[in-house]
Amino acid sequence: MSRMTRRRTLITSPLAWQMTAAPVSHPPIPVLAARGGTQVKAPHGVVLVDTREQCPFDFSRFAGWFAGVEKRALALGDYTIAGLEETCIVERKDLSDLVHSFTVERSAFVARLRRMSSRPHPLLVIATTLSQVKSPYLHSGVNPNRVLQSLIAVLAGLGVPFVTTETHGLGEEVVASFLYQIHLYDWLEKSDHGRFLTDNDL
């Protein structure tokens, strides 16, 4: 009777993976555009920050990504790119502001989201984790399910995507990269390069 050899597992089951949050530093440039293997040199955009934004994201560490950062009174949203104010709208909310917006100021907030939904590139950025949105709020009797389901309705009903970020710094990087890429795609398309970064890719 032959003895069966036990096979050695080469790859650990995903169920056994342990994720450790240790974000790496941001890249020198978010993405590169190339045609036929040659990099396309695109101009950098200027970030616009709404003057009414409290504790705004700081984009100074992304100096190589943009031509500059300016503060202006924006008609809609908290962040955009100069020249794309009517097409790219980024709205930022921290947890307390999100809860307040979906309860006390719900009508005004939904009206703003509806306006955002009519633009080609809207984004709602929640500066907290999804698990915190779903957890009880210390100083509010609002049911977290109401807030989470409102977020899903914004996505499903209005078509406005949202992202959540664990830290203020990650929020800055996500918004900076989003603005950079919106500007790059727009420039590529207007320059007759096509709306893609590299051949047969994004």
C-alpha positions as CSV (number, residue, x, y, z in Angstrom):
1,M,0.0,0.0,0.0
2,S,1.6,3.2,-1.1
3,R,1.8,6.1,1.2
4,M,0.0,9.2,0.0
5,T,2.1,12.4,-0.1
6,R,0.6,15.4,1.5
7,R,0.6,18.3,-0.9
8,R,2.1,21.5,0.4
9,T,-0.1,24.6,0.1
10,L,1.7,27.2,-1.9
11,I,-0.8,30.1,-1.5
12,T,-2.4,30.9,1.8
13,S,-6.2,30.9,1.7
14,P,-7.6,34.4,1.4
15,L,-9.6,33.6,4.5
16,A,-6.4,33.5,6.4
17,W,-5.0,36.8,5.2
18,Q,-4.5,39.5,7.7
19,M,-4.7,43.0,6.4
20,T,-2.5,45.6,8.1
21,A,-3.3,49.2,7.3
22,A,0.0,50.8,6.4
23,P,-0.5,53.1,3.4
24,V,2.5,53.8,1.3
25,S,3.5,57.3,0.2
26,H,1.7,58.8,-2.8
27,P,3.3,58.3,-6.2
28,P,5.2,61.1,-8.0
29,I,2.4,61.2,-10.6
30,P,-0.9,59.4,-10.2
31,V,-1.0,58.0,-13.8
32,L,0.8,58.4,-17.1
33,A,-0.6,58.7,-20.5
34,A,1.1,57.1,-23.5
35,R,0.5,56.4,-27.1
36,G,2.5,53.7,-28.9
37,G,4.7,53.3,-25.9
38,T,5.7,57.0,-25.8
39,Q,4.6,59.1,-22.9
40,V,2.2,61.9,-23.7
41,K,3.2,65.2,-22.1
42,A,0.0,66.8,-20.7
43,P,-0.2,70.2,-18.9
44,H,-1.1,70.3,-15.3
45,G,-4.4,71.7,-14.0
46,V,-5.1,74.1,-11.2
47,V,-7.1,72.9,-8.2
48,L,-9.9,75.1,-7.0
49,V,-10.9,75.0,-3.4
50,D,-14.2,76.6,-2.2
51,T,-13.6,79.6,0.1
52,R,-16.3,78.3,2.4
53,E,-14.7,74.9,2.9
54,Q,-13.9,74.4,6.6
55,C,-10.7,72.6,7.4
56,P,-10.0,72.1,3.6
57,F,-7.8,69.4,2.2
58,D,-4.2,70.5,1.8
59,F,-2.8,69.7,-1.6
60,S,0.6,71.2,-1.1
61,R,2.3,67.8,-1.0
62,F,1.0,67.0,-4.4
63,A,2.9,70.0,-6.0
64,G,4.1,67.8,-8.8
65,W,0.6,66.9,-9.8
66,F,-0.8,70.4,-10.3
67,A,0.2,73.8,-11.6
68,G,-1.3,75.4,-8.5
69,V,-4.0,75.6,-6.0
70,E,-6.5,78.5,-5.7
71,K,-9.3,79.4,-3.4
72,R,-12.5,80.6,-5.0
73,A,-16.2,80.8,-4.2
74,L,-17.5,77.8,-6.1
75,A,-21.2,77.6,-7.2
76,L,-21.3,73.9,-6.4
77,G,-19.1,71.5,-4.5
78,D,-15.9,72.0,-2.5
79,Y,-13.2,71.1,-5.0
80,T,-12.8,71.1,-8.8
81,I,-10.3,71.9,-11.5
82,A,-10.0,75.3,-13.2
83,G,-11.9,75.3,-16.5
84,L,-13.9,72.2,-15.5
85,E,-16.1,73.8,-12.8
86,E,-19.2,72.8,-14.7
87,T,-18.3,69.2,-15.3
88,C,-16.2,68.1,-12.2
89,I,-17.8,68.5,-8.8
90,V,-16.3,67.1,-5.6
91,E,-18.3,67.4,-2.3
92,R,-16.6,66.5,1.0
93,K,-18.3,65.5,4.2
94,D,-16.9,64.4,7.6
95,L,-19.1,62.1,9.6
96,S,-20.9,64.7,11.8
97,D,-21.5,66.9,8.7
98,L,-22.8,63.9,6.8
99,V,-25.3,63.0,9.5
100,H,-26.4,66.6,9.8
101,S,-26.8,66.9,6.0
102,F,-29.0,63.8,5.8
103,T,-31.2,64.9,8.7
104,V,-31.5,68.6,9.6
105,E,-30.4,69.9,6.2
106,R,-31.7,67.0,4.1
107,S,-33.8,69.0,1.6
108,A,-31.0,71.4,0.8
109,F,-28.4,68.6,0.7
110,V,-30.5,66.4,-1.6
111,A,-31.1,69.4,-3.9
112,R,-27.3,69.9,-4.1
113,L,-26.7,66.2,-4.8
114,R,-29.3,66.3,-7.5
115,R,-27.5,69.3,-9.1
116,M,-24.3,67.3,-8.9
117,S,-25.9,64.3,-10.6
118,S,-26.5,66.4,-13.7
119,R,-22.7,66.9,-14.1
120,P,-20.5,64.4,-15.9
121,H,-18.0,63.9,-13.0
122,P,-19.5,64.2,-9.5
123,L,-17.9,62.7,-6.5
124,L,-19.0,62.6,-2.8
125,V,-16.1,62.0,-0.5
126,I,-16.8,60.9,3.1
127,A,-13.9,61.5,5.4
128,T,-14.4,58.5,7.6
129,T,-14.7,54.7,7.3
130,L,-17.9,53.0,6.1
131,S,-18.0,51.0,9.4
132,Q,-18.1,54.3,11.3
133,V,-21.0,55.5,9.2
134,K,-22.8,52.2,10.1
135,S,-22.0,52.5,13.9
136,P,-24.0,54.4,16.6
137,Y,-23.2,58.1,16.8
138,L,-22.1,59.3,20.2
139,H,-23.9,62.6,20.3
140,S,-26.9,61.8,18.0
141,G,-29.9,59.6,18.2
142,V,-30.0,59.3,14.4
143,N,-30.1,55.7,13.2
144,P,-26.9,54.9,11.3
145,N,-29.0,52.7,8.9
146,R,-30.8,55.9,7.8
147,V,-27.5,57.5,6.8
148,L,-26.0,54.5,5.1
149,Q,-29.2,53.8,3.1
150,S,-29.3,57.4,2.1
151,L,-25.8,57.1,0.8
152,I,-26.8,54.0,-1.2
153,A,-29.8,55.9,-2.6
154,V,-27.5,58.7,-3.7
155,L,-25.5,56.1,-5.6
156,A,-28.5,54.1,-7.0
157,G,-31.0,56.8,-7.4
158,L,-28.9,59.8,-8.4
159,G,-25.9,58.1,-9.8
160,V,-23.5,60.1,-7.7
161,P,-20.6,57.9,-6.6
162,F,-19.1,58.1,-3.1
163,V,-15.9,57.0,-1.5
164,T,-15.0,56.7,2.2
165,T,-11.5,57.3,3.5
166,E,-10.0,56.3,6.8
167,T,-7.9,59.4,7.3
168,H,-7.8,63.0,6.3
169,G,-4.6,62.4,4.5
170,L,-6.0,59.5,2.4
171,G,-9.0,61.8,1.6
172,E,-6.6,64.4,0.3
173,E,-4.8,61.9,-1.9
174,V,-8.0,60.4,-3.3
175,V,-9.4,63.8,-4.2
176,A,-6.1,65.0,-5.6
177,S,-5.8,61.9,-7.8
178,F,-9.4,62.2,-9.0
179,L,-9.0,65.8,-10.0
180,Y,-5.7,65.1,-11.7
181,Q,-7.2,62.2,-13.7
182,I,-10.3,64.1,-14.6
183,H,-8.2,66.9,-16.0
184,L,-5.9,64.5,-17.8
185,Y,-8.7,62.6,-19.5
186,D,-10.4,65.8,-20.5
187,W,-7.1,67.1,-22.1
188,L,-6.5,63.8,-23.9
189,E,-9.9,63.9,-25.4
190,K,-9.8,67.5,-26.4
191,S,-6.4,67.0,-27.9
192,D,-7.7,64.2,-30.1
193,H,-5.7,61.5,-28.3
194,G,-8.8,59.6,-27.3
195,R,-10.3,59.0,-23.9
196,F,-7.8,56.4,-22.6
197,L,-4.5,56.5,-20.8
198,T,-2.6,53.8,-22.7
199,D,-3.3,51.6,-25.7
200,N,-5.8,48.8,-24.9
201,D,-6.0,49.9,-21.3
202,L,-7.8,52.5,-19.1
